[in-house]
Amino acid sequence: MAAATAVITTRNKRPARYYLNRVFTLWIPLAFFLVFTLGPFYYMLVISLKDQQLEVNDPSVFPFWVFHPNLNQYIDLFARTQFPHWALNTTIVATLSTVVSLTFGTLAGYALARLRFRGASLLGIISFVTYLVPQTLLFIPLNIVITRLPVPLFLVTVIFSTLAVGLPLIMLLVPPEKRVNWGPLASWLPAILLFGIGVSLGLWGLTAKGAAISEIDMGGATNLSNTLWALILTYPTFLVPFCTWLLTGYFQSIPRELEESALIDGASRVQAMLRIVVPLALPGILSAFIFAFTLSWNEYIYALVFLTSTGNRTIPVGVVNELIRGDVYFWGTLMAGALLGSVPVAVVYSLFVDNYVSGLTAGAVKG
């Protein structure tokens, strides 16, 4: 009791300079940060609650407050545009591309963190460097693939290239002493890899003959242009590298002894990964999920290039293209669409923010 009284007395005797320092070092910077981060959302909310004709474009009206709030802009958004359909498209694309990216990123991150083979560190660096390649450099070749390859030929090319090059390459990375019992296959691996690379390059080289490919009779098959699959298959090109890099660092932070104990008890490598490593790496996986989902939801360049019809657009492209006509901006409806489009991402962040921070911290320290 005496100790508690002493603590209270000490706090009461703190000089005024202490509280003044707290104001200038904590509260004022925090206030500026809140204004900087929440100010745009507040302004969007104010504009979306104003009347389009009377208040938004009137310079005499105070811009940061709404005197006669109404929902006309939101009603106009749903009546004038296909916003609900855009929201559905965005949800489908973001969810599927995130699931695909997390699946491949988890497997690749686990392999780089746990499997010992030559070139693992270099492969991890290369996978992350590919994430740094700007999308403005990739959308042209990807557009050629999307618009000029029929769906069956595209799927055959992707599947064959992955198997014909990936499997021999992974087998070559196994130490030679562990390939003793493979028989003739061990000596034929380099030739198999070269053959797979050659055939894969030949298949991908067909994309250079756009007109010829478009005229191939594939039984009425169409290409992937102007479909949601164009985005679902191209978004992992920049999502998988980052997920791999992040999860590699998180897997490295998990003690190997836990997994080795499971292997000694008779568990397979896959069982040890799914039952031991993945549950412990859940914060890192959730942080990768938030990152991938956010990028997929907000992506603009690929969605603008690959989707041409209004009904197939996503929220970032649909809101901008439909509510900006030349030099005419429908500000109220535009702000309403932007605000509604940012709600799902804000909800995801608010639910998993603790796991997001811990996942990024572990990846930064151990990656």
C-alpha positions as CSV (number, residue, x, y, z in Angstrom):
1,M,0.0,0.0,0.0
2,A,2.9,2.3,0.8
3,A,4.6,1.5,-2.5
4,A,1.4,2.4,-4.4
5,T,1.1,5.6,-2.5
6,A,4.7,6.5,-3.3
7,V,4.1,5.9,-7.0
8,I,1.0,8.1,-7.0
9,T,2.9,10.8,-5.1
10,T,5.8,10.7,-7.6
11,R,3.5,11.0,-10.6
12,N,1.8,14.0,-9.0
13,K,5.1,15.7,-8.4
14,R,6.2,15.5,-12.0
15,P,7.1,19.0,-13.3
16,A,5.1,20.8,-15.9
17,R,8.0,20.5,-18.3
18,Y,7.3,16.7,-18.4
19,Y,3.8,17.2,-19.6
20,L,4.9,20.0,-22.0
21,N,7.4,17.6,-23.5
22,R,4.8,14.9,-23.9
23,V,2.6,17.4,-25.8
24,F,5.3,18.3,-28.3
25,T,6.9,14.9,-28.6
26,L,3.8,12.7,-28.6
27,W,0.4,14.3,-28.9
28,I,1.2,16.9,-31.6
29,P,3.1,14.5,-33.9
30,L,0.3,11.9,-33.3
31,A,-2.3,14.6,-34.3
32,F,-0.5,15.4,-37.5
33,F,-0.2,11.7,-38.3
34,L,-3.9,11.2,-37.8
35,V,-4.8,14.2,-39.9
36,F,-2.4,13.0,-42.7
37,T,-3.8,9.4,-42.7
38,L,-7.5,9.9,-41.9
39,G,-7.9,13.3,-43.6
40,P,-8.4,11.9,-47.2
41,F,-11.0,9.5,-46.0
42,Y,-12.8,12.2,-44.1
43,Y,-12.8,14.5,-47.1
44,M,-14.1,11.7,-49.3
45,L,-16.9,11.1,-46.8
46,V,-17.8,14.8,-46.7
47,I,-17.9,15.2,-50.5
48,S,-19.9,12.0,-50.9
49,L,-22.6,13.3,-48.6
50,K,-23.0,16.6,-50.4
51,D,-25.4,17.4,-53.3
52,Q,-23.6,17.1,-56.6
53,Q,-25.0,20.2,-58.2
54,L,-25.5,22.6,-55.3
55,E,-22.5,22.1,-53.0
56,V,-19.6,20.2,-54.5
57,N,-18.8,22.8,-57.2
58,D,-19.8,25.9,-55.2
59,P,-16.6,27.7,-54.0
60,S,-18.6,29.7,-51.4
61,V,-19.5,26.5,-49.5
62,F,-17.0,25.4,-46.8
63,P,-15.4,22.3,-48.4
64,F,-14.6,20.3,-45.1
65,W,-18.1,20.1,-43.7
66,V,-21.5,19.1,-45.0
67,F,-24.4,21.2,-43.9
68,H,-27.2,19.2,-45.6
69,P,-26.0,15.5,-45.7
70,N,-27.8,13.1,-48.0
71,L,-27.2,9.8,-49.8
72,N,-27.9,11.0,-53.3
73,Q,-24.3,10.3,-54.5
74,Y,-24.5,6.7,-53.3
75,I,-27.9,6.3,-54.9
76,D,-26.5,7.8,-58.1
77,L,-23.5,5.5,-57.9
78,F,-25.6,2.3,-57.9
79,A,-28.1,3.7,-60.4
80,R,-25.7,5.1,-63.0
81,T,-22.9,2.5,-62.8
82,Q,-22.5,-1.2,-62.4
83,F,-20.7,-0.8,-59.1
84,P,-22.2,-4.0,-57.4
85,H,-20.9,-6.0,-60.4
86,W,-17.5,-4.4,-60.2
87,A,-17.3,-5.2,-56.5
88,L,-18.1,-8.8,-57.2
89,N,-15.5,-8.9,-59.9
90,T,-12.9,-7.4,-57.7
91,T,-13.7,-9.8,-54.9
92,I,-13.4,-12.8,-57.1
93,V,-10.1,-11.7,-58.6
94,A,-8.6,-10.6,-55.3
95,T,-9.6,-13.8,-53.5
96,L,-8.5,-16.3,-56.2
97,S,-5.2,-14.6,-57.0
98,T,-4.4,-14.3,-53.3
99,V,-5.2,-18.0,-52.7
100,V,-3.0,-19.0,-55.7
101,S,-0.2,-16.7,-54.6
102,L,-0.3,-17.8,-51.0
103,T,-0.2,-21.5,-52.0
104,F,2.8,-21.1,-54.3
105,G,4.5,-18.6,-51.9
106,T,4.1,-21.0,-48.9
107,L,5.6,-23.9,-50.8
108,A,8.4,-21.9,-52.3
109,G,9.2,-20.2,-49.0
110,Y,9.3,-23.5,-47.1
111,A,11.6,-25.0,-49.7
112,L,14.0,-22.1,-49.6
113,A,14.0,-22.0,-45.8
114,R,14.1,-25.8,-45.0
115,L,15.5,-27.7,-48.0
116,R,19.3,-27.7,-48.3
117,F,20.3,-27.4,-52.0
118,R,22.8,-25.5,-54.0
119,G,21.7,-22.0,-55.0
120,A,18.9,-21.7,-52.5
121,S,20.0,-18.2,-51.4
122,L,20.5,-17.0,-55.0
123,L,17.1,-18.4,-55.9
124,G,15.5,-16.5,-53.1
125,I,17.2,-13.3,-54.1
126,I,16.1,-13.7,-57.7
127,S,12.5,-14.4,-56.7
128,F,12.4,-11.2,-54.7
129,V,14.1,-9.1,-57.5
130,T,11.4,-10.2,-59.9
131,Y,8.9,-8.4,-57.6
132,L,10.8,-5.2,-58.0
133,V,10.3,-5.2,-61.8
134,P,7.7,-2.4,-62.6
135,Q,4.3,-3.5,-63.9
136,T,4.7,-0.9,-66.6
137,L,7.4,-3.1,-68.2
138,L,5.4,-6.3,-67.9
139,F,1.9,-5.4,-69.1
140,I,2.9,-5.3,-72.8
141,P,4.4,-8.9,-73.0
142,L,1.7,-10.2,-70.7
143,N,-1.0,-8.5,-72.9
144,I,0.5,-10.4,-75.9
145,V,0.2,-13.7,-74.1
146,I,-3.3,-12.9,-72.9
147,T,-4.8,-11.7,-76.2
148,R,-3.0,-13.9,-78.7
149,L,-2.8,-17.3,-77.0
150,P,-5.9,-19.5,-77.2
151,V,-6.9,-20.9,-73.8
152,P,-5.9,-24.5,-74.5
153,L,-2.6,-23.5,-75.9
154,F,-2.0,-21.1,-73.0
155,L,-2.7,-23.8,-70.4
156,V,-0.6,-26.4,-72.2
157,T,2.3,-24.0,-72.4
158,V,2.1,-23.1,-68.7
159,I,1.7,-26.6,-67.4
160,F,4.4,-28.1,-69.7
161,S,6.9,-25.3,-69.0
162,T,6.4,-25.7,-65.2
163,L,6.8,-29.5,-65.2
164,A,9.4,-29.9,-68.0
165,V,11.8,-27.3,-66.5
166,G,10.9,-27.2,-62.8
167,L,11.0,-30.9,-62.0
168,P,14.5,-31.6,-63.6
169,L,15.9,-28.4,-62.1
170,I,14.8,-29.3,-58.6
171,M,16.2,-32.8,-59.1
172,L,19.5,-31.4,-60.2
173,L,19.7,-29.3,-57.1
174,V,19.7,-32.5,-55.0
175,P,23.2,-33.3,-53.7
176,P,25.0,-35.9,-55.9
177,E,25.5,-38.3,-53.0
178,K,21.7,-38.6,-52.7
179,R,21.3,-39.4,-56.4
180,V,23.2,-42.6,-56.3
181,N,20.2,-44.8,-56.2
182,W,18.4,-43.0,-59.1
183,G,20.0,-45.2,-61.7
184,P,20.2,-43.9,-65.3
185,L,17.8,-41.0,-64.5
186,A,20.6,-39.2,-62.7
187,S,22.9,-39.1,-65.7
188,W,20.0,-38.1,-68.1
189,L,18.8,-35.2,-66.0
190,P,20.9,-32.5,-67.8
191,A,19.6,-33.7,-71.2
192,I,16.0,-33.8,-69.9
193,L,16.4,-30.3,-68.6
194,L,17.8,-28.9,-71.8
195,F,15.0,-30.7,-73.8
196,G,12.4,-29.2,-71.5
197,I,13.9,-25.7,-71.8
198,G,14.0,-26.0,-75.6
199,V,10.4,-27.1,-76.0
200,S,9.2,-24.5,-73.5
201,L,11.0,-21.8,-75.4
202,G,9.4,-23.0,-78.6
203,L,5.9,-22.9,-77.1
204,W,6.4,-19.4,-75.7
205,G,8.0,-18.3,-78.9
206,L,4.7,-18.8,-80.6
207,T,3.4,-15.7,-78.9
208,A,5.6,-13.7,-81.2
209,K,3.4,-14.8,-84.1
210,G,0.3,-13.2,-82.9
211,A,-1.7,-13.2,-86.1
212,A,-0.8,-16.8,-86.9
213,I,-1.7,-17.9,-83.4
214,S,-5.0,-16.1,-83.6
215,E,-5.9,-18.1,-86.7
216,I,-5.1,-21.5,-85.3
217,D,-8.3,-23.6,-85.1
218,M,-8.6,-24.7,-81.5
219,G,-12.2,-25.9,-81.7
220,G,-13.8,-22.6,-81.1
221,A,-11.6,-21.7,-78.1
222,T,-11.1,-18.1,-77.3
223,N,-8.3,-16.3,-75.6
224,L,-8.2,-14.9,-72.1
225,S,-8.6,-11.3,-73.1
226,N,-11.5,-9.4,-71.4
227,T,-12.0,-12.2,-68.8
228,L,-11.4,-12.2,-65.1
229,W,-9.0,-15.2,-65.6
230,A,-6.6,-12.7,-67.3
231,L,-6.2,-11.0,-64.0
232,I,-6.3,-14.1,-61.8
233,L,-3.4,-15.6,-63.8
234,T,-1.3,-12.5,-64.1
235,Y,-1.5,-11.0,-60.6
236,P,0.6,-13.9,-59.1
237,T,3.5,-12.7,-61.3
238,F,4.1,-9.9,-58.7
239,L,2.4,-11.4,-55.7
240,V,4.2,-14.8,-55.5
241,P,7.8,-13.3,-55.3
242,F,6.9,-11.1,-52.3
243,C,5.0,-13.8,-50.5
244,T,7.9,-16.2,-51.0
245,W,10.4,-13.7,-49.6
246,L,8.2,-12.8,-46.6
247,L,7.4,-16.4,-45.8
248,T,11.0,-17.6,-46.2
249,G,12.1,-15.2,-43.5
250,Y,9.2,-16.4,-41.2
251,F,9.9,-20.1,-41.8
252,Q,13.6,-19.4,-40.9
253,S,12.5,-18.0,-37.6
254,I,10.8,-21.3,-36.6
255,P,13.2,-23.7,-34.8
256,R,14.2,-26.7,-36.9
257,E,14.1,-28.9,-33.9
258,L,10.3,-28.9,-33.8
259,E,10.2,-30.2,-37.4
260,E,13.0,-32.7,-36.9
261,S,11.2,-34.2,-33.9
262,A,8.2,-34.8,-36.0
263,L,10.3,-36.4,-38.7
264,I,12.0,-38.7,-36.1
265,D,8.5,-39.7,-34.9
266,G,7.6,-41.0,-38.4
267,A,6.0,-38.0,-40.0
268,S,6.7,-37.2,-43.6
269,R,8.1,-33.9,-44.8
270,V,4.6,-32.8,-46.0
271,Q,3.0,-33.8,-42.7
272,A,5.7,-31.9,-40.7
273,M,5.2,-28.9,-42.8
274,L,1.3,-28.9,-42.6
275,R,1.0,-29.9,-38.9
276,I,4.0,-28.2,-37.3
277,V,5.5,-25.4,-39.5
278,V,2.4,-23.9,-41.1
279,P,0.4,-23.4,-37.8
280,L,3.4,-21.7,-36.2
281,A,3.8,-19.5,-39.3
282,L,0.2,-18.4,-39.3
283,P,1.0,-14.7,-38.5
284,G,3.4,-14.6,-41.4
285,I,0.9,-16.2,-43.7
286,L,-1.8,-13.8,-42.6
287,S,0.5,-10.8,-43.3
288,A,1.2,-12.2,-46.7
289,F,-2.5,-12.6,-47.3
290,I,-3.2,-9.0,-46.3
291,F,-0.4,-7.8,-48.6
292,A,-1.5,-9.9,-51.6
293,F,-5.2,-9.1,-51.1
294,T,-4.6,-5.4,-50.9
295,L,-2.5,-5.3,-54.0
296,S,-5.0,-7.4,-55.9
297,W,-7.9,-5.3,-54.8
298,N,-6.2,-1.9,-55.7
299,E,-4.4,-3.0,-58.9
300,Y,-5.1,-0.7,-61.8
301,I,-2.7,-1.1,-64.8
302,Y,-3.4,-4.8,-65.6
303,A,-7.2,-4.4,-65.0
304,L,-7.2,-1.4,-67.3
305,V,-5.3,-3.1,-70.1
306,F,-6.8,-6.6,-70.0
307,L,-10.4,-5.8,-69.4
308,T,-12.3,-3.8,-72.0
309,S,-16.0,-4.3,-71.4
310,T,-17.7,-2.3,-68.7
311,G,-19.3,-5.3,-67.0
312,N,-16.0,-7.1,-66.5
313,R,-14.1,-4.1,-64.9
314,T,-12.9,-4.0,-61.3
315,I,-13.6,-1.1,-58.9
316,P,-10.4,0.9,-59.4
317,V,-10.9,0.9,-63.2
318,G,-14.7,1.1,-63.3
319,V,-15.1,4.1,-60.9
320,V,-12.4,6.1,-62.7
321,N,-13.5,5.4,-66.3
322,E,-17.2,5.8,-65.7
323,L,-17.2,8.8,-63.5
324,I,-14.6,10.9,-65.3
325,R,-15.7,11.9,-68.7
326,G,-13.0,14.1,-70.4
327,D,-12.7,17.2,-68.2
328,V,-15.9,16.5,-66.4
329,Y,-15.6,15.0,-62.9
330,F,-18.6,13.7,-61.0
331,W,-16.9,14.4,-57.7
332,G,-19.6,13.3,-55.3
333,T,-20.3,9.9,-57.0
334,L,-16.5,9.5,-57.6
335,M,-15.8,9.9,-53.8
336,A,-18.7,7.6,-52.9
337,G,-17.3,4.9,-55.1
338,A,-13.7,5.4,-53.8
339,L,-14.9,5.3,-50.2
340,L,-16.9,2.1,-50.7
341,G,-14.0,0.5,-52.6
342,S,-11.6,1.1,-49.7
343,V,-13.9,-0.4,-47.0
344,P,-13.0,-4.1,-47.6
345,V,-9.3,-3.4,-47.4
346,A,-9.7,-1.3,-44.2
347,V,-11.8,-4.2,-42.7
348,V,-9.1,-6.7,-43.5
349,Y,-6.3,-4.5,-42.0
350,S,-8.3,-3.9,-38.8
351,L,-8.9,-7.6,-38.3
352,F,-5.4,-8.8,-38.9
353,V,-3.2,-5.8,-38.1
354,D,-1.4,-7.5,-35.2
355,N,-0.5,-10.5,-37.3
356,Y,0.5,-8.2,-40.1
357,V,3.0,-6.3,-38.0
358,S,4.5,-9.5,-36.4
359,G,4.8,-11.2,-39.8
360,L,6.6,-8.3,-41.4
361,T,8.9,-8.0,-38.4
362,A,9.9,-11.7,-38.4
363,G,10.5,-11.6,-42.2
364,A,12.6,-8.5,-41.9
365,V,14.8,-9.9,-39.1
366,K,15.3,-13.4,-40.3
367,G,14.9,-13.0,-44.1
